[in-house]
């Protein structure tokens, strides 16, 4: 509970913000930036791995808010005692973590679980991480004063899997930053030229692992090309992740059909040009608790082909072509339609822009702050 101060000090485990090309990092940066920019008297202690990271220097001054270094210890020490000790030393009134809570922490706790992909698509995770999440996530959820997740789909999944009381879980959608908006053809083309690209390609982005369904994406692209679809490149961006090397080497997919460009991680500043320059954004993921790249694409006016599974229909509504991600023929047909039916593409672009206006990091921050305050009242739940 609060320690008698006029302003409350909330602790946030922010070390994920120091990574690149990961959804957890985007979440941490978007949420923390919006919390620091918001009004109010509350302050924030950010428990960092590297408090000199440029992200922390980008934040505005805010009362007693600051970044505090916490030793990583390979993750085990942080989980076991260093984070709990740092939170106690900083005298935070509540602590916010993603997925796993420090074992020694006993004060009000907020846990964000974006999804349970480690249960649904375990092949996307290294074996040791898979086991750790199976053990630690349910313990963290049971310990939490409040739980945050990104979608109603994910909330239902958590309730069903772990018998958590529904009222304990707050559904708080994510946002897209202000840089994600449609760029004019000239502005997009200038950025894309640095990568040897011209506008008009198909684009897919995300942390590259098995749940992103890359094998079928490549098969569908090859089938669309063979079926007479316009010969535009398929540009695939994102941080390589567990299991992706087998896909890129062709052991689980056909040989490169000639138009696939693997870009690797794309700097955040350049992403709006990729979205704006794309003829379509293709996201046939097998499982998502939200789908940040899809929201960013909508905000940039990019027509969508997306999976009809998990939380993606909830996010996009009628703003994209939804397909069964395991149906290669349907995926190829949808890609071809985007490239050949210009009226359809224009309509999807309009629908996506309209849909994206429902989401913002400012709203995410305000609703998250309300959960922090409620956690103080609930204490140990």
RODO-2510 file (C-alpha; in nm, 4 decimals, decimal comma):
residues 381
     n   res          X          Y          Z
     1     x     0,0000     0,0000     0,0000
     2     x     0,1150     0,3624    -0,0414
     3     x     0,3759     0,4729     0,2130
     4     x     0,2066     0,8008     0,3117
     5     x     0,3430     1,0068     0,0226
     6     x     0,1384     1,2624    -0,1685
     7     x     0,2360     1,0940    -0,4959
     8     x     0,2418     0,7210    -0,5583
     9     x     0,5513     0,5496    -0,6974
    10     x     0,4795     0,2682    -0,9407
    11     x     0,7569     0,0295    -1,0391
    12     x     0,7832    -0,1057    -1,3949
    13     x     1,0165    -0,3844    -1,5041
    14     x     1,1410    -0,2069    -1,8159
    15     x     1,4359    -0,4173    -1,9301
    16     x     1,2436    -0,5410    -2,2351
    17     x     1,2382    -0,1804    -2,3648
    18     x     1,6118    -0,2118    -2,4235
    19     x     1,5683    -0,4803    -2,6894
    20     x     1,5051    -0,4279    -3,0598
    21     x     1,2543    -0,5899    -3,2916
    22     x     1,0329    -0,7497    -3,0256
    23     x     0,6685    -0,6902    -2,9421
    24     x     0,7406    -0,6795    -2,5697
    25     x     0,9873    -0,3977    -2,6345
    26     x     0,7343    -0,2008    -2,8388
    27     x     0,4804    -0,2455    -2,5599
    28     x     0,7213    -0,1266    -2,2903
    29     x     0,8353     0,1764    -2,4890
    30     x     0,4863     0,2804    -2,5979
    31     x     0,3347     0,2408    -2,2512
    32     x     0,6185     0,4041    -2,0573
    33     x     0,6485     0,6973    -2,2978
    34     x     0,2753     0,7661    -2,2686
    35     x     0,2832     0,7344    -1,8891
    36     x     0,5687     0,9844    -1,8652
    37     x     0,3916     1,2267    -2,1008
    38     x     0,0592     1,2098    -1,9144
    39     x    -0,0436     1,4523    -1,6438
    40     x    -0,0883     1,3610    -1,2797
    41     x     0,1231     1,3311    -0,9682
    42     x     0,2191     0,9638    -0,9894
    43     x     0,5839     0,8754    -1,0491
    44     x     0,7528     0,5713    -1,1985
    45     x     1,0615     0,3721    -1,1079
    46     x     1,1875     0,1922    -1,4178
    47     x     1,3896    -0,1182    -1,3351
    48     x     1,6388    -0,1335    -1,6198
    49     x     1,9160    -0,3635    -1,7283
    50     x     2,1038    -0,0707    -1,8827
    51     x     1,9833     0,2622    -1,7492
    52     x     2,2025     0,4434    -2,0060
    53     x     2,0012     0,2979    -2,2941
    54     x     1,8847     0,5719    -2,5376
    55     x     1,5205     0,4943    -2,4607
    56     x     1,5519     0,6221    -2,1054
    57     x     1,7264     0,9371    -2,2231
    58     x     1,4327     1,0051    -2,4560
    59     x     1,1835     1,0289    -2,1680
    60     x     1,0833     1,3696    -2,0305
    61     x     1,1626     1,4589    -1,6706
    62     x     0,8790     1,3671    -1,4362
    63     x     0,8987     1,4274    -1,0613
    64     x     1,0838     1,1459    -0,8861
    65     x     1,0591     0,9152    -1,1875
    66     x     1,3872     0,7566    -1,2869
    67     x     1,5540     0,4485    -1,4332
    68     x     1,7275     0,2212    -1,1816
    69     x     1,9762    -0,0448    -1,2823
    70     x     1,8952    -0,4047    -1,1855
    71     x     2,1525    -0,6778    -1,2433
    72     x     2,0314    -0,9265    -1,5033
    73     x     2,2142    -1,2377    -1,3813
    74     x     2,1135    -1,4272    -1,6932
    75     x     1,7519    -1,3642    -1,5994
    76     x     1,7585    -1,6114    -1,3091
    77     x     1,8986    -1,3722    -1,0499
    78     x     1,6618    -1,0975    -1,1640
    79     x     1,3630    -1,3288    -1,1355
    80     x     1,4770    -1,4761    -0,8072
    81     x     1,5804    -1,1767    -0,6015
    82     x     1,7428    -0,8723    -0,7650
    83     x     1,4207    -0,7200    -0,9017
    84     x     1,2316    -0,7809    -0,5769
    85     x     1,5191    -0,6310    -0,3786
    86     x     1,5369    -0,3267    -0,6071
    87     x     1,1595    -0,2717    -0,5822
    88     x     1,1777    -0,2908    -0,2034
    89     x     1,4752    -0,0548    -0,1890
    90     x     1,2962     0,1971    -0,4137
    91     x     0,9840     0,1630    -0,1940
    92     x     0,7475     0,1271    -0,4889
    93     x     0,3789     0,0998    -0,4065
    94     x     0,3096    -0,1565    -0,6807
    95     x     0,5170    -0,3386    -0,9411
    96     x     0,4293    -0,4080    -1,3065
    97     x     0,5954    -0,6951    -1,4942
    98     x     0,5378    -0,8915    -1,8139
    99     x     0,4652    -1,2652    -1,7806
   100     x     0,6874    -1,3526    -1,4832
   101     x     0,6972    -1,1949    -1,1402
   102     x     1,0040    -1,1944    -0,9134
   103     x     0,9705    -1,4768    -0,6650
   104     x     1,0563    -1,2663    -0,3603
   105     x     0,8133    -0,9805    -0,4240
   106     x     0,5130    -0,9674    -0,1878
   107     x     0,3538    -0,6251    -0,2452
   108     x     0,0804    -0,5246    -0,4963
   109     x     0,1610    -0,6743    -0,8351
   110     x     0,0337    -0,6166    -1,1898
   111     x     0,1221    -0,8805    -1,4497
   112     x     0,0780    -0,8315    -1,8242
   113     x     0,0379    -1,1502    -2,0292
   114     x    -0,0024    -1,0669    -2,3970
   115     x    -0,1006    -1,4197    -2,4943
   116     x    -0,0438    -1,7876    -2,4186
   117     x     0,1402    -1,8684    -2,7406
   118     x     0,3849    -2,0855    -2,5480
   119     x     0,0945    -2,3268    -2,4901
   120     x    -0,0674    -2,3063    -2,8347
   121     x     0,2400    -2,2971    -3,0606
   122     x     0,5178    -2,4334    -2,8365
   123     x     0,7382    -2,5071    -3,1381
   124     x     0,7954    -2,1300    -3,1646
   125     x     0,9867    -2,1243    -2,8351
   126     x     1,3240    -2,2687    -2,7335
   127     x     1,2664    -2,5696    -2,5067
   128     x     1,4093    -2,4067    -2,1922
   129     x     1,1954    -2,0934    -2,2325
   130     x     0,8895    -2,3049    -2,3054
   131     x     0,9319    -2,4976    -1,9803
   132     x     1,0041    -2,1825    -1,7792
   133     x     0,6894    -2,0090    -1,9037
   134     x     0,4738    -2,3132    -1,8349
   135     x     0,5962    -2,3158    -1,4760
   136     x     0,6285    -1,9455    -1,3955
   137     x     0,3354    -1,7813    -1,5744
   138     x     0,0591    -1,9591    -1,3779
   139     x     0,2429    -1,8822    -1,0526
   140     x     0,2689    -1,5163    -1,1495
   141     x    -0,0981    -1,4980    -1,2434
   142     x    -0,2009    -1,6535    -0,9132
   143     x     0,0184    -1,4053    -0,7263
   144     x    -0,0984    -1,0963    -0,9225
   145     x    -0,3283    -0,8350    -0,7714
   146     x    -0,4442    -0,7500    -1,1256
   147     x    -0,3707    -0,8960    -1,4696
   148     x    -0,3555    -0,7061    -1,7985
   149     x    -0,3947    -0,8583    -2,1426
   150     x    -0,4381    -0,7119    -2,4898
   151     x    -0,7633    -0,8607    -2,6199
   152     x    -1,0864    -1,0288    -2,5202
   153     x    -0,9597    -1,3406    -2,6946
   154     x    -0,6531    -1,3515    -2,4700
   155     x    -0,8641    -1,2843    -2,1597
   156     x    -1,0917    -1,5794    -2,2384
   157     x    -0,7889    -1,7983    -2,3026
   158     x    -0,6275    -1,7096    -1,9681
   159     x    -0,9545    -1,7740    -1,7826
   160     x    -1,0000    -2,1101    -1,9543
   161     x    -0,6421    -2,2284    -1,9077
   162     x    -0,5720    -2,1096    -1,5555
   163     x    -0,9156    -2,0650    -1,3935
   164     x    -0,8436    -1,6989    -1,3191
   165     x    -1,1440    -1,4920    -1,2123
   166     x    -1,2499    -1,2858    -1,5174
   167     x    -1,2892    -0,9677    -1,3115
   168     x    -0,9217    -0,9879    -1,2161
   169     x    -0,8192    -0,9354    -1,5807
   170     x    -0,8275    -0,5977    -1,7561
   171     x    -0,8362    -0,5991    -2,1361
   172     x    -0,6284    -0,3026    -2,2541
   173     x    -0,5551    -0,2881    -2,6285
   174     x    -0,2216    -0,1526    -2,7478
   175     x    -0,1509     0,1528    -2,9610
   176     x     0,0421     0,2764    -3,2613
   177     x     0,2728     0,5740    -3,2216
   178     x     0,2151     0,9027    -3,4054
   179     x     0,4863     0,8227    -3,6603
   180     x     0,2574     0,5545    -3,8054
   181     x     0,0525     0,7421    -4,0623
   182     x     0,0350     0,7333    -4,4436
   183     x     0,3429     0,8798    -4,6114
   184     x     0,3308     1,0388    -4,9532
   185     x     0,4802     0,8364    -5,2410
   186     x     0,7902     1,0528    -5,2575
   187     x     0,8691     1,0317    -4,8848
   188     x     0,8224     0,6548    -4,8795
   189     x     1,0241     0,6052    -5,1982
   190     x     1,3234     0,7966    -5,0621
   191     x     1,3462     0,5699    -4,7584
   192     x     1,2831     0,2515    -4,9556
   193     x     1,5545     0,3387    -5,2080
   194     x     1,8127     0,2916    -4,9332
   195     x     1,7033    -0,0728    -4,9191
   196     x     1,6976    -0,1209    -5,2960
   197     x     1,3167    -0,1231    -5,3030
   198     x     1,0461     0,0629    -5,4877
   199     x     0,6840     0,1040    -5,3714
   200     x     0,4366    -0,1650    -5,4698
   201     x     0,5674    -0,4783    -5,2953
   202     x     0,3929    -0,7152    -5,0571
   203     x     0,5145    -0,6745    -4,7002
   204     x     0,5211    -0,8978    -4,3940
   205     x     0,6748    -0,8042    -4,0597
   206     x     0,7108    -0,9617    -3,7199
   207     x     0,9452    -1,1500    -3,4975
   208     x     1,0380    -1,4368    -3,7284
   209     x     0,9441    -1,7662    -3,5694
   210     x     0,7311    -2,0659    -3,6518
   211     x     0,4006    -1,9160    -3,5381
   212     x     0,4323    -1,6444    -3,8047
   213     x     0,3552    -1,9227    -4,0535
   214     x     0,6391    -1,8297    -4,2882
   215     x     0,6429    -2,1669    -4,4640
   216     x     0,2880    -2,1228    -4,5902
   217     x     0,3478    -1,7555    -4,6670
   218     x     0,6314    -1,8524    -4,9016
   219     x     0,4252    -2,1315    -5,0569
   220     x     0,1314    -1,8962    -5,1141
   221     x     0,3536    -1,6290    -5,2665
   222     x     0,5071    -1,8830    -5,5045
   223     x     0,1610    -2,0102    -5,5980
   224     x     0,0313    -1,6565    -5,6605
   225     x     0,3277    -1,5815    -5,8855
   226     x     0,2807    -1,9076    -6,0741
   227     x    -0,0889    -1,8288    -6,1144
   228     x    -0,0236    -1,4998    -6,2901
   229     x    -0,0263    -1,2489    -6,0048
   230     x     0,1713    -0,9297    -6,0742
   231     x     0,5436    -0,9917    -6,0259
   232     x     0,6102    -0,7803    -5,7181
   233     x     0,8572    -0,8705    -5,4425
   234     x     0,7569    -1,0191    -5,1102
   235     x     0,9502    -0,8239    -4,8474
   236     x     0,9833    -0,9989    -4,5108
   237     x     1,1156    -0,7958    -4,2186
   238     x     1,1749    -0,8783    -3,8561
   239     x     1,4156    -1,0106    -3,5991
   240     x     1,5133    -1,3743    -3,6620
   241     x     1,3821    -1,5980    -3,3876
   242     x     1,3825    -1,9621    -3,2848
   243     x     1,3311    -2,2012    -3,5775
   244     x     1,3402    -1,9463    -3,8582
   245     x     1,6726    -2,0587    -4,0063
   246     x     1,5136    -2,3788    -4,1325
   247     x     1,2548    -2,1731    -4,3209
   248     x     1,5033    -1,9316    -4,4733
   249     x     1,7297    -2,2142    -4,5856
   250     x     1,4402    -2,3831    -4,7644
   251     x     1,4337    -2,7029    -4,5583
   252     x     1,0696    -2,6435    -4,4667
   253     x     0,9612    -2,4362    -4,7641
   254     x     1,0231    -2,4273    -5,1393
   255     x     1,3331    -2,2642    -5,2740
   256     x     1,3166    -1,8859    -5,2984
   257     x     1,0840    -1,8204    -5,5933
   258     x     1,2913    -1,5210    -5,6950
   259     x     1,1029    -1,2319    -5,5478
   260     x     1,1502    -1,2788    -5,1730
   261     x     1,3570    -1,0179    -4,9893
   262     x     1,4594    -1,0973    -4,6306
   263     x     1,5269    -0,7604    -4,4721
   264     x     1,6052    -0,8586    -4,1139
   265     x     1,5200    -0,6069    -3,8415
   266     x     1,3975    -0,2745    -3,9810
   267     x     1,4635     0,0412    -3,7762
   268     x     1,1496     0,1849    -3,6191
   269     x     1,2005     0,5171    -3,7973
   270     x     1,1834     0,3462    -4,1382
   271     x     0,8806     0,1256    -4,0751
   272     x     0,6171     0,3836    -4,1828
   273     x     0,7834     0,3992    -4,5252
   274     x     0,7652     0,0197    -4,5612
   275     x     0,3988     0,0121    -4,4614
   276     x     0,3101     0,3129    -4,6774
   277     x     0,5040     0,1807    -4,9756
   278     x     0,3511    -0,1658    -4,9635
   279     x     0,0683    -0,2737    -5,1919
   280     x    -0,0465    -0,4998    -4,9099
   281     x     0,0504    -0,6215    -4,5656
   282     x     0,0370    -1,0009    -4,5296
   283     x     0,0119    -1,1475    -4,1793
   284     x    -0,0936    -1,5156    -4,1770
   285     x     0,0091    -1,5760    -3,8148
   286     x    -0,1091    -1,8943    -3,6477
   287     x    -0,1586    -1,7289    -3,3093
   288     x    -0,1613    -1,3696    -3,1793
   289     x    -0,2895    -1,2095    -2,8629
   290     x    -0,3097    -0,8762    -3,0443
   291     x    -0,0913    -0,8120    -3,3517
   292     x     0,0960    -0,4799    -3,3266
   293     x     0,2319    -0,4870    -3,6839
   294     x    -0,1251    -0,5198    -3,8111
   295     x    -0,2343    -0,2107    -3,6184
   296     x     0,0685    -0,0166    -3,7453
   297     x    -0,0113    -0,1217    -4,1019
   298     x    -0,3725    -0,0066    -4,0666
   299     x    -0,2552     0,3283    -3,9271
   300     x    -0,0385     0,3729    -4,2378
   301     x    -0,3260     0,2888    -4,4719
   302     x    -0,1898    -0,0473    -4,5892
   303     x    -0,4480    -0,3007    -4,7166
   304     x    -0,4396    -0,6232    -4,5145
   305     x    -0,4461    -0,9964    -4,5651
   306     x    -0,4598    -1,1469    -4,2182
   307     x    -0,5222    -1,4749    -4,0413
   308     x    -0,8750    -1,5428    -3,9236
   309     x    -0,7497    -1,6868    -3,5951
   310     x    -0,6984    -1,5857    -3,2335
   311     x    -0,7189    -1,2087    -3,1675
   312     x    -0,6635    -1,0809    -3,5213
   313     x    -1,0329    -1,0661    -3,6239
   314     x    -1,1030    -0,8747    -3,3008
   315     x    -0,8324    -0,6225    -3,3870
   316     x    -0,9135    -0,5674    -3,7548
   317     x    -1,2905    -0,6098    -3,7780
   318     x    -1,3793    -0,5771    -4,1465
   319     x    -1,0623    -0,3863    -4,2342
   320     x    -0,8802    -0,6762    -4,4007
   321     x    -0,9146    -0,9941    -4,6024
   322     x    -0,9283    -1,2733    -4,3440
   323     x    -0,8156    -1,6195    -4,4487
   324     x    -0,7502    -1,9583    -4,2931
   325     x    -0,3731    -1,9378    -4,2353
   326     x    -0,3322    -2,3092    -4,3096
   327     x    -0,5022    -2,2805    -4,6492
   328     x    -0,2228    -2,1929    -4,8913
   329     x    -0,4606    -2,1584    -5,1851
   330     x    -0,6834    -1,9114    -5,0009
   331     x    -0,3809    -1,7102    -4,8935
   332     x    -0,2466    -1,6974    -5,2491
   333     x    -0,5870    -1,5901    -5,3818
   334     x    -0,6147    -1,3101    -5,1260
   335     x    -0,2666    -1,1809    -5,2124
   336     x    -0,3581    -1,1804    -5,5799
   337     x    -0,6829    -0,9930    -5,5127
   338     x    -0,4969    -0,7166    -5,3295
   339     x    -0,2663    -0,6704    -5,6261
   340     x    -0,5325    -0,6788    -5,8969
   341     x    -0,8534    -0,5360    -5,7477
   342     x    -0,7677    -0,1690    -5,6964
   343     x    -1,1167    -0,0763    -5,5732
   344     x    -1,0939    -0,3450    -5,3050
   345     x    -0,7481    -0,2270    -5,1991
   346     x    -0,8701     0,1329    -5,1717
   347     x    -1,1688     0,0259    -4,9619
   348     x    -0,9512    -0,1794    -4,7272
   349     x    -0,7107     0,1110    -4,6957
   350     x    -0,9967     0,3388    -4,5894
   351     x    -1,1390     0,0841    -4,3467
   352     x    -0,7995     0,0234    -4,1879
   353     x    -0,7307     0,3915    -4,1327
   354     x    -1,0709     0,4356    -3,9721
   355     x    -1,0262     0,1288    -3,7524
   356     x    -0,6784     0,2311    -3,6366
   357     x    -0,8106     0,5563    -3,4877
   358     x    -0,9674     0,3542    -3,2044
   359     x    -0,6245     0,2713    -3,0619
   360     x    -0,3608     0,4923    -2,8985
   361     x    -0,0809     0,4574    -2,6462
   362     x    -0,2352     0,7463    -2,4523
   363     x    -0,5514     0,5412    -2,3965
   364     x    -0,3414     0,2348    -2,3127
   365     x    -0,1487     0,4345    -2,0514
   366     x    -0,4564     0,5854    -1,8864
   367     x    -0,6279     0,2492    -1,8548
   368     x    -0,3089     0,0850    -1,7287
   369     x    -0,2666     0,3544    -1,4649
   370     x    -0,6209     0,2838    -1,3461
   371     x    -0,5230    -0,0828    -1,3049
   372     x    -0,2151     0,0179    -1,1018
   373     x    -0,4359     0,2170    -0,8663
   374     x    -0,6839    -0,0649    -0,8340
   375     x    -0,3972    -0,3052    -0,7536
   376     x    -0,3141    -0,0866    -0,4548
   377     x    -0,6659    -0,1348    -0,3241
   378     x    -0,6653    -0,5080    -0,3839
   379     x    -0,3207    -0,5538    -0,2346
   380     x    -0,2323    -0,9181    -0,2566
   381     x    -0,5659    -1,0104    -0,4186
***
